[in-house]
Amino acid sequence: MIKGLTELLKYFRDERHFTSEKRTKALVAISEALQKTKQYIILRNEHNKPRDLQKEHELSDLWSQASIFAREFSPEFAKRLQVKGNFWLNPDEWDFDKIYDSGIHIDRIDMEVNDLLNTHP
């Protein structure tokens, strides 16, 4: 399993180190960033909508905020979420390999979030 996800799952399972409220806030922030990003990607790729720089900046903000909530649970995962926020500031500078190697591919984050949502503390 991925190191960051493992850290996050371990932290979520350890009741001594987190509150349900903190876990919920982190998951809500991450899920919101993920869903808004997936919606935008669908509009762009499947519906041939043009780039929307304002929307991309909003996505950057959402990922950056999500990273703040995740930092307490997993510094590695939080760092990748911050990188995802930086990606949306200028996605043209990123190719598939760089996205994949950075651990910020949307499918990877989606899988990790689904794993988190399906675990119980």
C-alpha positions as CSV (number, residue, x, y, z in Angstrom):
1,M,0.0,0.0,0.0
2,I,1.1,3.5,-0.6
3,K,3.2,5.1,2.2
4,G,1.0,8.2,2.5
5,L,-2.2,6.3,2.5
6,T,-0.8,3.8,5.0
7,E,0.1,6.7,7.4
8,L,-3.3,8.3,7.0
9,L,-5.2,5.0,7.6
10,K,-3.0,4.3,10.6
11,Y,-3.7,7.7,12.0
12,F,-7.5,7.5,11.4
13,R,-7.6,4.1,13.1
14,D,-5.8,5.4,16.2
15,E,-8.6,7.0,18.3
16,R,-6.1,8.5,20.7
17,H,-4.7,10.8,18.0
18,F,-7.7,12.3,16.2
19,T,-11.2,13.4,16.6
20,S,-14.1,12.4,14.4
21,E,-14.5,16.1,13.6
22,K,-11.0,16.4,12.3
23,R,-11.3,13.3,10.2
24,T,-14.6,14.5,8.8
25,K,-13.2,17.9,7.9
26,A,-10.2,16.4,6.2
27,L,-12.2,13.9,4.2
28,V,-14.8,16.6,3.2
29,A,-12.1,18.9,2.0
30,I,-10.3,16.1,0.1
31,S,-13.5,14.7,-1.4
32,E,-14.7,18.2,-2.5
33,A,-11.4,18.9,-4.3
34,L,-11.5,15.4,-5.9
35,Q,-15.1,15.7,-7.0
36,K,-14.7,19.3,-8.4
37,T,-11.6,18.2,-10.3
38,K,-13.3,15.1,-11.7
39,Q,-16.3,17.3,-12.8
40,Y,-13.9,19.7,-14.5
41,I,-12.0,17.0,-16.3
42,I,-15.2,15.4,-17.6
43,L,-16.3,18.8,-19.0
44,R,-13.0,19.3,-20.6
45,N,-12.3,15.8,-22.0
46,E,-15.8,14.4,-22.7
47,H,-17.7,17.6,-23.5
48,N,-14.9,19.5,-25.2
49,K,-15.2,22.6,-23.1
50,P,-12.4,25.1,-23.3
51,R,-10.0,25.7,-20.4
52,D,-11.4,27.8,-17.6
53,L,-8.5,29.5,-15.8
54,Q,-10.7,30.8,-13.0
55,K,-12.0,27.2,-12.4
56,E,-8.4,25.9,-12.4
57,H,-7.4,28.4,-9.8
58,E,-10.4,27.4,-7.7
59,L,-9.2,23.8,-8.0
60,S,-5.8,24.9,-6.9
61,D,-7.3,26.5,-3.8
62,L,-9.4,23.4,-3.0
63,W,-6.4,21.1,-3.2
64,S,-4.2,23.4,-1.2
65,Q,-6.9,23.7,1.5
66,A,-7.3,19.9,1.5
67,S,-3.6,19.6,2.1
68,I,-3.8,21.7,5.2
69,F,-6.4,19.4,6.7
70,A,-4.4,16.3,5.7
71,R,-1.0,17.5,7.1
72,E,-1.9,16.5,10.6
73,F,-2.6,12.9,9.6
74,S,0.0,12.3,6.9
75,P,2.7,14.8,5.9
76,E,3.4,12.8,2.7
77,F,-0.2,12.7,1.6
78,A,-0.6,16.4,2.5
79,K,2.5,17.2,0.4
80,R,1.0,15.4,-2.6
81,L,-2.2,17.3,-2.2
82,Q,-0.3,20.6,-2.1
83,V,1.5,19.5,-5.3
84,K,-1.9,18.9,-6.9
85,G,-2.8,22.4,-6.0
86,N,0.3,23.7,-7.6
87,F,-0.4,21.6,-10.7
88,W,-3.7,23.5,-11.2
89,L,-1.9,26.8,-11.2
90,N,-0.2,25.8,-14.5
91,P,-1.2,22.4,-15.8
92,D,0.5,23.0,-19.1
93,E,3.9,22.5,-17.4
94,W,3.0,19.0,-16.5
95,D,3.1,15.9,-18.7
96,F,1.6,12.5,-17.8
97,D,4.9,11.1,-16.5
98,K,5.4,14.0,-14.2
99,I,1.9,13.8,-12.9
100,Y,2.2,10.0,-12.4
101,D,5.6,10.2,-10.8
102,S,4.4,12.9,-8.4
103,G,1.6,10.8,-7.2
104,I,-1.1,13.3,-8.1
105,H,-2.8,11.4,-10.9
106,I,-6.5,11.8,-10.3
107,D,-7.2,8.1,-10.5
108,R,-4.6,7.4,-7.8
109,I,-6.0,10.1,-5.5
110,D,-9.5,8.8,-6.2
111,M,-8.5,5.3,-5.2
112,E,-6.8,6.5,-2.0
113,V,-9.9,8.6,-1.0
114,N,-12.2,5.7,-1.7
115,D,-10.0,3.5,0.6
116,L,-10.2,6.2,3.3
117,L,-13.9,6.5,3.0
118,N,-14.4,2.8,3.3
119,T,-12.3,2.4,6.4
120,H,-13.7,2.9,9.9
121,P,-11.6,4.5,12.6
